[in-house]
Amino acid sequence: MDAKELRTKSAAELADELVKLRKEQFALRMQRATGQQPKPDQFGKVRRNIARLKTVLRDKQPAAGGKQK
């Protein structure tokens, strides 16, 4: 998942993608807990994709009103 791709999507699409990634992260944790062997690199990839998506989503939101110190 590329940040350029994410910037072209709307906020609603990004929220849907975030839900999908959270479900994937949960599924990986459940696989590990039940003794199945998921690919270990998937944990980091999903976590980084979530962080990337949240960053783009935060950039799309208007800045909160108020002064900064």
Buried (B, 14 or more C-beta within 10 A) or exposed (E): BEEEEBEEBEEEEBEEBBEEBEEBBEEBEEBEEEEEEEEEEBBEBBEEBBEBBEEBBEEEEEEEEEEEE
